[in-house]
């Protein structure tokens, strides 16, 4: 049995813990108040039902108000963008390294403070901090070291999509408002390093591990496990590990602190073996915790330290001190004590997805483990039975943590990797073989100055750890290639559903009066879907997703039918916009299912994100203009279509396909496209509902295609025009624009993009015809809804209140 966890009963929450949760909900209300207020009311209601002695509602309400006021007071405000910040124009940024984060694929991500900017004309200070990404770094800099780096300075902005992770707000909470990128040497100048003896020692340990490790991904993973350095991990390895549900192995967190704490248990066993009398003065569990504390502190120091490792170490120390004090609720109270320290010092930490996942995992173990152990246990004596019981306990811990994490993972990432088999292999092998070999080898290398043969011995141990990890990775790749570790896209629950899940768990764990709580949780699970079903029955919706400098449009029609036209694609080897943006947006509150996926043309900024969609979503058919997508994303699309048997359809001029009551008619290009470029061959689709034109989607159509559209006998008028080619100079043809005659023009482009889209002359053309322009770079994601063919349309944006009511367009409050 795990120390500090009782099999007999499920622990409840103390009044101060209810107040702490209320304080956290108040802090969350700084960005959006509806969900936190409802959650607070639910918390007090469920607590009143299940608890004999009730807390006066005024006390948690005051705590929530305190959290709201404190978080609002410390939330940094974005400074105005100076006029001299121009996209595509390099400046030299002078700053001080505040923190360093290692990233896969040879990248460092550093936060610079005390900023000033210099070019040929001026030298000025800059408000806020900058996140600087350095590709192929020559060194890992020391915090508090000065640096001067030439970068294309840009404000942090983009990907403003409701219901998704807010990139801009994440950095704003850390006081970071600017970003820059460098590759290789890039004329970077460093100031003198601070006098950091501890940093020098850590660097020496890091370098000793690097010198002992062979090249390859096994060694890269071992380096990450020992020192937190992820730079040598390649995207292919990261993707394979994620798809098998093993991402927590690479993220230094509670699991790794647990590995290190096991050394304390082993040392306690060894101490009792050498001298059994030790146990008369201190029980073995307490001795194990006491011996593990300095080891955990050392591991925290070696791990950079990362935020997740800091949280896990703090939780361990809170848990350990309570256990040493003889508390029976050590795990639950230790978790809440650590959370209290974290969010009282920094209330904005409540927005950290990593903190939420850590808290949910530990809470799941604390509350669900006792229940699962009643069902899964191996009774009896003997080494074999004890070993099987330990394996059963490990399985229960994994199941408990995964159940608690399920809604958080599904909401945050839109995917679930339900495979537990590899976890049963990887977790013990990494914990009992790889980590001990690596840590022992690193410590032996550190002692080589005292005794030279230790260096060679340490190298052998570290090398052995890397070979074991290579075997684990080979098994993983075989397992994945055999199709045994699928990562499935899932419905991303809405916040009422997440609250309903939590309430149902509380009802399942409660020992009395749980029927009312269960009914409340069930109601929360079903209300959002009933509301969406009613809404979808009588409306057509167009969503232009904010994918940066690209385009992705989702059309939803009565009866729950949906069509995705293009999928964005701006990103790199470690950023898949289909996985990070388009997929989660499409699956927010709805199943990952599409009637059709349309690729208007094969340019990467329109088709790159479609690879993830056709690989993971249920897709009725794939529609294109006959072009075969190329590159890495194109190869993934072609392979997924073949492997999954998704029907392909090529549209030609005049073709129509339907999604429920809505027709998609190809109205261009109407001429022979021989010799035209990819943009000019884009599908031009008109969306029609009951023979009424709603929207025109022309992809990246340019002058020749637009000319053919103007001369076509087929009508192309529409209320809404998705502006072709992101508002480039060639995206507007006066005759074609007059033929479409839109009321509303939607532009999909990246904020501060280097092309200067949309061009001023394009905006002037729309002003000429009286059409209002809504842009993703200004308004974020855009949503247009038609309630019926002749009713006013409702328009909403991710950044609300950005344009007033006008004409037939109504802005939602």
FENNORKA-V115991 format. One record per residue. PHI is phi as a letter, one per 30 degrees, with the letter a starting at -180 (NA if undefined). OMEGA is omega in whole degrees, 0 to 359 (none if undefined). Layout:
<<PHI	OMEGA> <PHI	OMEGA>>
This chain:
<<NA	180> <d	180> <e	177> <i	179> <c	182> <c	175> <d	194> <d	185> <a	179> <c	180> <d	176> <c	181> <c	177> <d	182> <e	182> <d	178> <d	173> <d	180> <d	178> <d	177> <d	177> <d	177> <d	180> <d	178> <d	176> <d	178> <d	178> <d	183> <d	179> <d	182> <c	179> <a	191> <c	189> <d	183> <d	179> <d	180> <d	178> <d	179> <d	179> <d	178> <d	178> <d	180> <e	181> <d	180> <d	181> <d	179> <d	179> <d	180> <d	188> <c	185> <c	178> <d	181> <c	187> <d	174> <d	177> <d	185> <e	182> <d	183> <d	176> <d	179> <d	177> <d	177> <d	178> <d	178> <d	179> <d	178> <d	179> <d	182> <d	181> <d	180> <d	178> <d	181> <d	184> <c	180> <d	180> <d	179> <c	183> <d	176> <d	175> <d	180> <d	180> <d	182> <d	182> <d	174> <d	183> <b	177> <e	178> <i	182> <c	184> <d	174> <b	175> <c	180> <c	174> <c	180> <a	179> <b	180> <d	179> <c	180> <a	181> <b	177> <b	178> <d	182> <b	179> <e	178> <i	173> <h	179> <b	168> <c	176> <b	185> <b	173> <c	180> <c	177> <c	181> <h	189> <d	165> <b	187> <b	182> <b	166> <b	185> <d	188> <c	186> <a	173> <b	187> <b	174> <d	182> <b	182> <d	177> <j	181> <c	179> <b	171> <c	184> <c	177> <c	183> <c	179> <d	184> <h	183> <d	177> <d	183> <a	171> <c	185> <d	179> <c	174> <e	181> <i	176> <c	180> <d	180> <b	173> <b	187> <b	174> <d	181> <b	168> <d	187> <d	178> <b	172> <d	176> <d	181> <a	175> <j	177> <h	178> <c	182> <b	181> <d	178> <i	180> <c	176> <e	185> <c	183> <e	183> <d	181> <d	179> <e	181> <d	179> <d	180> <d	176> <c	181> <i	181> <c	183> <b	185> <b	179> <b	177> <a	187> <b	177> <b	177> <b	174> <i	184> <d	171> <h	176> <h	180> <d	180> <c	183> <c	172> <d	179> <d	179> <d	176> <d	179> <d	184> <c	180> <d	180> <d	178> <d	179> <d	178> <d	179> <d	178> <d	179> <d	177> <d	179> <d	182> <d	179> <d	177> <d	180> <d	181> <d	182> <d	186> <d	174> <d	175> <d	183> <k	186> <d	174> <d	177> <d	179> <d	179> <d	178> <d	177> <e	178> <d	182> <d	184> <d	188> <b	183> <i	181> <d	183> <c	190> <d	184> <d	177> <d	183> <d	181> <e	181> <d	178> <d	180> <d	181> <d	179> <d	181> <d	178> <d	185> <d	179> <c	180> <i	183> <c	184> <d	181> <d	177> <d	184> <d	182> <d	182> <d	186> <a	184> <d	180> <d	183> <d	173> <d	176> <d	176> <e	182> <d	180> <d	177> <d	177> <d	176> <d	178> <d	178> <d	179> <d	178> <d	176> <d	181> <d	179> <d	178> <d	178> <d	180> <d	183> <b	182> <e	181> <d	178> <e	185> <d	177> <d	180> <c	180> <a	178> <d	184> <e	179> <e	179> <d	177> <d	180> <d	179> <d	182> <d	179> <d	182> <d	186> <e	178> <d	178> <d	178> <d	178> <d	178> <d	180> <d	176> <e	180> <d	181> <d	185> <d	170> <j	357> <c	177> <d	181> <d	181> <d	179> <d	176> <d	179> <d	183> <d	180> <d	178> <d	178> <d	180> <d	182> <d	177> <d	179> <d	182> <d	180> <d	178> <d	179> <d	177> <d	179> <d	177> <i	179> <d	180> <d	180> <c	190> <d	185> <d	181> <d	182> <d	176> <d	176> <d	182> <d	177> <d	178> <d	178> <d	179> <d	179> <d	184> <d	189> <d	173> <d	176> <d	181> <b	183> <d	180> <d	177> <d	180> <d	179> <d	183> <d	179> <d	179> <d	178> <d	179> <d	181> <d	178> <d	181> <d	181> <d	181> <d	180> <d	179> <d	177> <d	178> <d	183> <d	187> <c	185> <c	182> <e	180> <e	180> <d	182> <d	182> <d	174> <d	182> <c	186> <c	179> <a	177> <c	184> <d	174> <j	181> <c	179> <j	184> <d	183> <d	181> <d	177> <d	179> <d	179> <d	178> <d	176> <d	177> <d	178> <d	178> <d	178> <d	178> <d	179> <d	179> <d	179> <d	180> <d	181> <d	180> <d	182> <d	177> <d	181> <d	182> <d	189> <e	181> <d	180> <d	180> <d	180> <d	180> <d	185> <d	188> <b	180> <i	180> <b	175> <b	175> <c	190> <d	186> <d	177> <c	185> <d	180> <d	176> <d	180> <d	177> <c	186> <d	186> <e	180> <d	181> <d	178> <d	184> <d	187> <c	181> <b	187> <d	182> <d	178> <d	179> <d	182> <d	181> <d	178> <d	179> <d	180> <d	179> <d	177> <d	177> <d	180> <d	181> <c	184> <d	177> <d	178> <d	182> <b	190> <e	180> <e	177> <e	182> <d	180> <d	178> <d	178> <d	179> <d	180> <d	181> <d	180> <d	178> <d	178> <d	178> <d	180> <d	179> <d	177> <d	179> <d	175> <e	178> <d	178> <d	179> <d	177> <d	177> <d	180> <d	181> <d	177> <d	181> <d	181> <d	180> <d	178> <d	179> <i	184> <c	182> <b	181> <d	172> <c	185> <c	170> <d	183> <b	172> <d	176> <d	186> <d	172> <d	185> <d	175> <d	179> <d	178> <d	176> <d	178> <d	177> <d	180> <d	180> <d	178> <d	176> <d	178> <d	179> <d	181> <d	182> <d	182> <d	182> <c	180> <a	175> <h	184> <c	184> <d	179> <d	179> <d	179> <d	179> <d	179> <d	179> <d	179> <d	178> <d	179> <d	179> <d	188> <c	184> <e	181> <e	183> <d	175> <d	179> <d	180> <d	178> <d	179> <d	181> <d	183> <d	182> <d	190> <b	182> <a	170> <c	184> <b	174> <c	176> <c	170> <c	185> <d	177> <d	180> <c	182> <i	182> <d	180> <a	180> <a	175> <a	183> <b	179> <c	178> <c	178> <c	185> <b	181> <e	182> <j	177> <i	177> <d	181> <b	179> <b	177> <c	178> <c	182> <i	186> <b	182> <i	178> <l	179> <d	181> <l	181> <b	183> <d	182> <c	180> <b	177> <c	185> <d	175> <d	179> <d	189> <d	188> <b	190> <d	180> <e	178> <d	179> <d	182> <d	184> <c	182> <d	179> <i	182> <b	181> <d	178> <d	184> <b	180> <b	175> <d	181> <a	169> <c	182> <c	173> <c	185> <d	175> <a	193> <c	175> <d	188> <d	183> <d	176> <c	186> <c	186> <e	181> <d	181> <d	182> <e	180> <d	182> <d	183> <d	177> <d	191> <c	185> <c	170> <d	187> <c	181> <d	178> <a	180> <c	187> <c	179> <b	180> <c	179> <j	178> <d	176> <c	180> <d	181> <c	182> <i	181> <d	180> <d	178> <d	178> <d	177> <d	179> <d	181> <d	181> <d	181> <d	179> <d	181> <d	185> <d	184> <c	177> <i	180> <d	180> <d	178> <c	181> <b	176> <c	179> <c	172> <b	185> <e	179> <j	180> <d	179> <b	168> <b	188> <c	170> <b	187> <i	182> <d	187> <c	179> <c	175> <c	185> <c	178> <d	182> <c	179> <a	358> <d	185> <c	183> <c	175> <d	185> <c	179> <e	180> <i	178> <d	178> <d	185> <d	180> <d	184> <d	179> <d	180> <e	172> <d	173> <c	186> <c	173> <c	180> <c	184> <b	178> <b	183> <h	177> <i	176> <c	182> <d	180> <c	187> <b	175> <c	182> <c	186> <c	179> <h	178> <c	182> <e	179> <b	196> <e	183> <d	178> <d	179> <d	176> <d	178> <d	178> <d	180> <d	183> <c	184> <d	176> <d	180> <d	180> <d	179> <b	180> <d	181> <a	178> <d	183> <b	176> <c	169> <d	189> <d	183> <d	175> <h	169> <i	179> <i	176> <d	182> <d	181> <c	186> <d	181> <b	175> <c	188> <e	181> <d	179> <d	180> <d	177> <d	179> <d	179> <d	178> <h	183> <d	170> <d	185> <b	178> <c	181> <c	181> <c	175> <c	180> <a	181> <d	179> <d	182> <h	180> <d	187> <d	179> <d	183> <i	178> <d	353> <d	183> <d	181> <e	181> <d	177> <d	179> <d	178> <d	179> <d	179> <d	175> <d	179> <e	183> <c	177> <i	179> <c	176> <d	183> <c	175> <b	189> <b	178> <d	180> <d	179> <c	188> <c	186> <i	180> <e	183> <c	179> <b	177> <c	182> <b	172> <c	182> <d	171> <a	190> <e	185> <c	182> <d	175> <d	177> <c	179> <c	181> <c	180> <b	177> <b	179> <d	175> <c	191> <d	177> <i	185> <c	174> <b	187> <d	175> <d	179> <a	177> <h	184> <c	183> <c	181> <c	177> <d	178> <d	180> <d	none>>
